[in-house]
Amino acid sequence: MEEKKLYPALKLLEQLETKHLVLVKEHRWSELIQHNIAKFRNQIRNESYNELKNFLENVATHADKIGKSAFAQAAARLDIDRRYYMLEEDRKKDQQQQQPEGSADLALINMNITETIDFSPIYKSLHINLFLNCKEEFSKHYQREKQKQAPVIMDVPPKMHESFDAFKKYLQRVTGFFIVEDHVMNTTEGLIDQRFYYELSERATQQLLAVLRRAVSTSYNPELMLDMKIVVVLFCAAIKESGFPVTPLLDVLMELRESYQQLLLAQWGQKFKEILRKDNYIQMVIEDETQYQLLLRQFPLRIEAAERLPYPRSLPYSESVPKVFLEIKDFAAVCAKFAKGLNVSKTEIDDMIRKPSNLLLTKTLKSALVDLTAAESESQLNFSQLVQICINTIHLENSMPYLEDYIVALVHGSTKQIGLRLQGASMLKDIRSLVEDRIHDKLNDKIDQCLDI
């Protein structure tokens, strides 16, 4: 027993009791031996519980490492960059040890769970309790201990939502915990069953949903939200292999998408206002063919009448038009990034881009244009600038088909698909009508001033 050879000790006690003690049972001292055999059995049983305790502590210590390995394997399958599972501390460690980039990744991908966790204590403990006919009691004890351990594993570290590494490490720890539990369920005879695993994972899912929703609600950086999305995708791919229910977690990604798009809309609202504020609302002048070709690569709308003019030539719109066009394209491209790694259809990807792009045009850009041209606007645009804005809206409206083709190509890889229609044209017509009213007001003011004179 001092050498922790518990099962051989049990067998020896059984042999002593069944083969030798019966031969001397008429002697009074045999009762003392029988009593001591029972004591030794209890000691062995208690020692098996200590072995279980050590095993559980080992799981808690190495859960994040097992989870990181599962993340690395999922990232390899999904072609996701290593920065979504490696931590800053890993990068520094690699630099200190002068390891070539990728060597640590390969070790993680090829790592087997039994290389990290020694499962022999739990197998021995179960075997001992089976021998003692105490399997059911041992199983209940194990399940009680796991129910105590799960909330500790699921406990959110302080300021986790302020650190991307802490967010990754937390999800890796949860992943490792349930991978171990799945391994125990599949390699032991009835220690836990599917029902227990399901109940444990259901409680964990509810806490994970709360953690993810809080992370969504406290993030104000679209780039960080994109990173969070990829980590959640990795988490679901890694933990799904162990039978963990991931559908509710994937649903949270849709909430994350809504928050992501709202942040983008607010960000682009500021960009539009800045572009419109800086424009002088004078026709663009192109100095030479090189400059014109560069413009066409950014803003492909051709003006045939202008192309017949010699250089330097004036274009009918001012500099804000191609800049706004480019920002709309960039917005669509950034929206498309959210679909990467998600197992969604082309139709769903189309919705992820088209719907927020329409909001960008009909709400965000419209609001910026209305603010710019309002009578009480700080810009106090003059008559010629208002006329130029009217002309700008015409050319932005004419550029809508190019934006539609661009979004279709983002989704389908080419423009030879069913056409897509953005709602920008009708919005620009409305803005043009508002600006024309402002022009009429200014004309009437001028006429009134002349009559007063």
Summary of the structure (lengths in Angstrom):
residues: 453
radius of gyration: 34.7
end to end distance: 115.5
largest distance: 138.5
contacts: 1332
relative contact order: 0.06
helix: 76%
strand: 1%
